[in-house]
Amino acid sequence: MIFTNESVPIQVLDPRCERRVLPHTQGLMAVEVRFKKGGIGSPHAHEDHEQVSYVLSGSFEVTVGGETRVIGPGGGFTVERNVLHGVKALEDGTLLDCFTPLRRDFLP
């Protein structure tokens, strides 16, 4: 499948966070998540999913499994199942989150 951003709807999660769930397969999902400065990805863990996140723009305070660091474009993080993680946007920025398997809870 070939797609463009114009063909993929944006979901507004709160005034400082929105996401675009990109076309996916049953085993893999990529999600563009845009944050305004101060936006929070609240600490949580996934029982059934692994995650890799990549910073496309901005800077984020990232906590994974009790370790906190500031990362910017070109940096990222990995999250195994059941590991507590969260982010705070230190400026406007965008993450590319990849999940395996796909997150059914993100689908309409």
MDAnalysis code that builds the backbone (N, CA, C; Angstrom):
import MDAnalysis as mda
import numpy as np

u = mda.Universe.empty(324, n_residues=108, atom_resindex=np.repeat(np.arange(108), 3), trajectory=True)
u.add_TopologyAttr("name", ["N", "CA", "C"] * 108)
u.add_TopologyAttr("resid", np.arange(1, 109))
u.add_TopologyAttr("resname", ["MET", "ILE", "PHE", "THR", "ASN", "GLU", "SER", "VAL", "PRO", "ILE", "GLN", "VAL", "LEU", "ASP", "PRO", "ARG", "CYS", "GLU", "ARG", "ARG", "VAL", "LEU", "PRO", "HIS", "THR", "GLN", "GLY", "LEU", "MET", "ALA", "VAL", "GLU", "VAL", "ARG", "PHE", "LYS", "LYS", "GLY", "GLY", "ILE", "GLY", "SER", "PRO", "HIS", "ALA", "HIS", "GLU", "ASP", "HIS", "GLU", "GLN", "VAL", "SER", "TYR", "VAL", "LEU", "SER", "GLY", "SER", "PHE", "GLU", "VAL", "THR", "VAL", "GLY", "GLY", "GLU", "THR", "ARG", "VAL", "ILE", "GLY", "PRO", "GLY", "GLY", "GLY", "PHE", "THR", "VAL", "GLU", "ARG", "ASN", "VAL", "LEU", "HIS", "GLY", "VAL", "LYS", "ALA", "LEU", "GLU", "ASP", "GLY", "THR", "LEU", "LEU", "ASP", "CYS", "PHE", "THR", "PRO", "LEU", "ARG", "ARG", "ASP", "PHE", "LEU", "PRO"])
u.atoms.positions = np.array([
    [0.840, -1.172, 0.000],
    [0.000, 0.000, 0.000],
    [0.892, 1.244, 0.000],
    [0.532, 2.205, -0.801],
    [1.199, 3.504, -0.845],
    [0.199, 4.533, -0.337],
    [0.664, 5.467, 0.499],
    [-0.256, 6.455, 1.065],
    [0.448, 7.795, 1.204],
    [-0.354, 8.841, 1.418],
    [0.155, 10.183, 1.700],
    [-0.466, 10.667, 3.005],
    [0.149, 11.640, 3.648],
    [-0.401, 12.174, 4.892],
    [-1.821, 12.680, 4.718],
    [-2.122, 13.240, 3.566],
    [-3.459, 13.785, 3.337],
    [-4.533, 12.710, 3.422],
    [-4.161, 11.457, 3.198],
    [-5.148, 10.375, 3.208],
    [-5.308, 9.735, 4.586],
    [-4.531, 10.193, 5.570],
    [-4.565, 9.582, 6.905],
    [-5.076, 10.614, 7.918],
    [-6.193, 10.324, 8.587],
    [-6.770, 11.311, 9.509],
    [-5.924, 11.530, 10.764],
    [-6.059, 12.709, 11.336],
    [-5.406, 13.061, 12.591],
    [-6.414, 12.877, 13.717],
    [-5.981, 12.269, 14.811],
    [-6.811, 12.105, 16.008],
    [-6.287, 13.075, 17.068],
    [-7.127, 13.989, 17.524],
    [-6.736, 14.922, 18.581],
    [-6.961, 14.228, 19.918],
    [-5.888, 14.061, 20.690],
    [-5.975, 13.368, 21.972],
    [-6.232, 14.337, 23.121],
    [-5.621, 15.502, 23.043],
    [-5.850, 16.575, 23.999],
    [-5.278, 17.844, 23.364],
    [-5.395, 19.011, 24.009],
    [-4.930, 20.245, 23.363],
    [-3.431, 20.272, 23.028],
    [-2.636, 19.387, 23.639],
    [-1.192, 19.381, 23.387],
    [-0.687, 18.118, 22.719],
    [-1.601, 17.267, 22.256],
    [-1.142, 16.010, 21.653],
    [-2.146, 15.514, 20.612],
    [-1.615, 15.117, 19.455],
    [-2.438, 14.498, 18.411],
    [-1.628, 13.412, 17.743],
    [-2.333, 12.465, 17.147],
    [-1.627, 11.363, 16.489],
    [-2.251, 11.055, 15.144],
    [-1.416, 10.460, 14.300],
    [-1.826, 9.983, 12.985],
    [-1.415, 8.515, 12.921],
    [-2.417, 7.609, 12.918],
    [-2.147, 6.180, 12.835],
    [-1.946, 5.844, 11.362],
    [-0.724, 5.502, 11.012],
    [-0.400, 5.231, 9.614],
    [-0.929, 3.862, 9.203],
    [-1.143, 3.652, 7.900],
    [-1.560, 2.326, 7.459],
    [-0.603, 1.271, 8.021],
    [-1.144, 0.102, 8.341],
    [-0.393, -0.881, 9.112],
    [-0.728, -2.297, 8.660],
    [0.015, -3.230, 9.216],
    [-0.268, -4.646, 9.021],
    [-0.742, -5.207, 10.362],
    [-1.082, -6.481, 10.405],
    [-1.486, -7.100, 11.667],
    [-0.325, -7.156, 12.658],
    [0.898, -7.214, 12.134],
    [2.052, -7.385, 12.999],
    [2.829, -6.121, 13.317],
    [2.571, -5.020, 12.605],
    [3.384, -3.819, 12.780],
    [2.550, -2.567, 12.556],
    [2.740, -1.573, 13.446],
    [2.011, -0.313, 13.341],
    [2.970, 0.841, 13.600],
    [2.884, 1.884, 12.783],
    [3.645, 3.117, 12.997],
    [2.646, 4.247, 13.230],
    [2.984, 5.117, 14.202],
    [2.091, 6.201, 14.594],
    [2.911, 7.477, 14.720],
    [2.506, 8.518, 14.010],
    [3.127, 9.833, 14.150],
    [2.406, 10.551, 15.285],
    [3.161, 10.961, 16.317],
    [2.561, 11.615, 17.474],
    [3.169, 13.011, 17.592],
    [2.309, 14.034, 17.488],
    [2.760, 15.425, 17.566],
    [2.402, 15.999, 18.929],
    [3.390, 16.636, 19.550],
    [3.201, 17.253, 20.858],
    [3.464, 18.749, 20.766],
    [2.683, 19.516, 21.488],
    [2.997, 20.918, 21.753],
    [3.879, 20.937, 22.996],
    [4.651, 22.007, 23.162],
    [5.499, 22.143, 24.341],
    [4.668, 21.898, 25.600],
    [5.187, 21.065, 26.491],
    [4.484, 20.728, 27.727],
    [3.565, 19.534, 27.616],
    [3.364, 19.025, 26.401],
    [2.517, 17.848, 26.218],
    [3.121, 16.632, 26.906],
    [2.247, 15.779, 27.405],
    [2.675, 14.617, 28.186],
    [2.158, 13.329, 27.550],
    [3.040, 12.369, 27.446],
    [2.659, 10.983, 27.208],
    [2.742, 10.323, 28.570],
    [1.614, 10.211, 29.271],
    [1.592, 9.745, 30.662],
    [2.272, 8.388, 30.817],
    [2.955, 8.174, 31.941],
    [3.611, 6.878, 32.175],
    [2.612, 5.728, 32.087],
    [2.994, 4.710, 31.349],
    [2.152, 3.535, 31.150],
    [3.038, 2.370, 30.705],
    [2.475, 1.192, 30.653],
    [3.165, -0.001, 30.169],
    [2.210, -0.767, 29.260],
    [2.768, -1.526, 28.332],
    [1.962, -2.340, 27.419],
    [2.168, -3.812, 27.769],
    [1.090, -4.488, 28.027],
    [1.185, -5.911, 28.334],
    [1.462, -6.734, 27.071],
    [0.914, -6.287, 25.949],
    [0.964, -7.104, 24.730],
    [1.790, -6.519, 23.590],
    [2.485, -5.398, 23.808],
    [3.170, -4.728, 22.706],
    [4.594, -4.351, 23.056],
    [5.463, -4.399, 22.052],
    [6.802, -3.833, 22.131],
    [6.772, -2.553, 21.320],
    [7.651, -1.600, 21.657],
    [7.624, -0.285, 21.024],
    [9.034, 0.206, 20.749],
    [9.193, 0.858, 19.606],
    [10.390, 1.624, 19.281],
    [9.908, 3.014, 18.903],
    [10.506, 4.049, 19.505],
    [10.126, 5.429, 19.200],
    [11.342, 6.194, 18.723],
    [11.123, 7.073, 17.741],
    [12.183, 7.852, 17.110],
    [11.766, 9.315, 17.097],
    [12.655, 10.201, 17.532],
    [12.340, 11.624, 17.572],
    [12.582, 12.231, 16.183],
    [11.520, 12.707, 15.570],
    [11.627, 13.362, 14.266],
    [11.959, 14.838, 14.423],
    [11.394, 15.479, 15.460],
    [11.660, 16.899, 15.716],
    [11.382, 17.202, 17.176],
    [11.946, 18.320, 17.654],
    [11.732, 18.744, 19.025],
    [12.648, 18.032, 19.993],
    [12.377, 18.230, 21.288],
    [13.127, 17.513, 22.315],
    [12.152, 17.038, 23.383],
    [12.484, 15.900, 23.968],
    [11.600, 15.229, 24.901],
    [12.371, 14.736, 26.108],
    [11.745, 14.852, 27.270],
    [12.241, 14.168, 28.454],
    [11.568, 12.804, 28.438],
    [12.375, 11.768, 28.351],
    [11.867, 10.406, 28.191],
    [12.253, 9.584, 29.413],
    [11.289, 8.848, 29.935],
    [11.565, 7.920, 31.027],
    [11.170, 6.522, 30.572],
    [12.118, 5.588, 30.667],
    [11.867, 4.195, 30.327],
    [12.456, 3.343, 31.452],
    [11.590, 2.569, 32.104],
    [12.062, 1.674, 33.143],
    [12.842, 2.366, 34.249],
    [12.460, 3.577, 34.604],
    [13.118, 4.297, 35.685],
    [14.294, 5.155, 35.270],
    [14.758, 5.053, 34.025],
    [15.855, 5.892, 33.515],
    [15.254, 7.069, 32.753],
    [15.700, 8.293, 33.072],
    [15.199, 9.501, 32.415],
    [16.339, 10.204, 31.707],
    [16.070, 10.579, 30.443],
    [17.049, 11.320, 29.643],
    [16.312, 12.287, 28.733],
    [17.025, 13.302, 28.272],
    [16.497, 14.226, 27.272],
    [17.046, 13.795, 25.924],
    [16.147, 13.637, 24.944],
    [16.573, 13.243, 23.603],
    [15.953, 14.180, 22.570],
    [16.661, 14.333, 21.458],
    [16.211, 15.193, 20.374],
    [16.211, 14.441, 19.064],
    [16.112, 15.179, 17.954],
    [16.029, 14.552, 16.634],
    [17.168, 13.559, 16.397],
    [16.789, 12.399, 15.896],
    [17.760, 11.343, 15.628],
    [17.948, 10.403, 16.790],
    [17.385, 10.749, 17.959],
    [17.438, 9.857, 19.118],
    [16.148, 9.085, 19.233],
    [16.132, 8.145, 20.128],
    [14.922, 7.366, 20.314],
    [15.034, 6.456, 21.509],
    [14.068, 5.556, 21.625],
    [14.070, 4.617, 22.739],
    [13.284, 3.371, 22.366],
    [13.586, 2.292, 23.073],
    [12.868, 1.040, 22.892],
    [12.179, 0.685, 24.202],
    [11.060, -0.010, 24.087],
    [10.282, -0.402, 25.261],
    [9.840, -1.853, 25.089],
    [10.282, -2.696, 25.998],
    [9.818, -4.087, 26.022],
    [8.433, -4.143, 26.664],
    [7.762, -5.276, 26.536],
    [6.465, -5.465, 27.190],
    [6.593, -5.225, 28.698],
    [5.539, -4.639, 29.274],
    [5.407, -4.433, 30.719],
    [6.441, -3.497, 31.340],
    [7.084, -2.643, 30.544],
    [8.044, -1.673, 31.074],
    [7.374, -0.300, 31.110],
    [7.389, 0.343, 32.278],
    [6.794, 1.657, 32.447],
    [7.598, 2.695, 31.672],
    [6.881, 3.544, 30.905],
    [7.544, 4.569, 30.101],
    [6.608, 5.752, 29.876],
    [7.185, 6.918, 29.605],
    [6.407, 8.116, 29.335],
    [7.308, 9.212, 28.799],
    [6.699, 10.279, 28.264],
    [7.462, 11.393, 27.691],
    [6.834, 12.719, 28.099],
    [7.668, 13.761, 28.059],
    [7.206, 15.135, 28.205],
    [7.888, 15.948, 27.119],
    [7.111, 16.699, 26.354],
    [7.661, 17.535, 25.278],
    [8.266, 18.796, 25.887],
    [9.560, 19.007, 25.674],
    [10.242, 20.200, 26.165],
    [10.090, 21.363, 25.199],
    [9.647, 21.057, 23.989],
    [9.314, 22.031, 22.951],
    [8.373, 21.314, 21.995],
    [7.784, 22.028, 21.046],
    [6.951, 21.358, 20.046],
    [7.792, 20.283, 19.366],
    [7.204, 19.112, 19.152],
    [7.973, 18.047, 18.523],
    [7.112, 16.890, 18.080],
    [7.744, 15.978, 17.342],
    [7.047, 14.826, 16.773],
    [7.843, 13.554, 17.010],
    [7.137, 12.514, 17.454],
    [7.708, 11.179, 17.600],
    [7.112, 10.264, 16.545],
    [7.886, 9.304, 16.104],
    [7.377, 8.203, 15.300],
    [7.426, 6.978, 16.196],
    [6.251, 6.501, 16.619],
    [6.141, 5.330, 17.480],
    [5.810, 4.118, 16.618],
    [6.555, 3.028, 16.804],
    [6.308, 1.784, 16.091],
    [5.984, 0.695, 17.102],
    [4.938, -0.073, 16.829],
    [4.473, -1.110, 17.739],
    [4.387, -2.448, 17.029],
    [4.667, -3.506, 17.766],
    [4.399, -4.854, 17.305],
    [3.768, -5.626, 18.445],
    [2.681, -6.345, 18.222],
    [1.825, -6.239, 17.041],
    [1.080, -4.904, 17.056],
    [0.178, -4.712, 16.102],
    [-0.547, -3.444, 16.012],
    [-1.377, -3.202, 17.263],
    [-1.621, -1.914, 17.544],
    [-2.414, -1.492, 18.704],
    [-3.874, -1.366, 18.275],
    [-4.658, -2.364, 18.527],
    [-6.080, -2.315, 18.164],
    [-6.812, -1.190, 18.877],
    [-6.330, -0.808, 20.085],
    [-6.976, 0.267, 20.834],
    [-6.779, 1.629, 20.167],
    [-5.893, 1.740, 19.194],
    [-5.699, 2.975, 18.449],
    [-6.615, 3.077, 17.234],
    [-7.287, 1.985, 16.891],
    [-8.122, 1.948, 15.691],
    [-9.551, 2.389, 16.015],
    [-10.205, 3.038, 15.031],
    [-11.600, 3.462, 15.259],
    [-12.540, 2.279, 15.407],
])
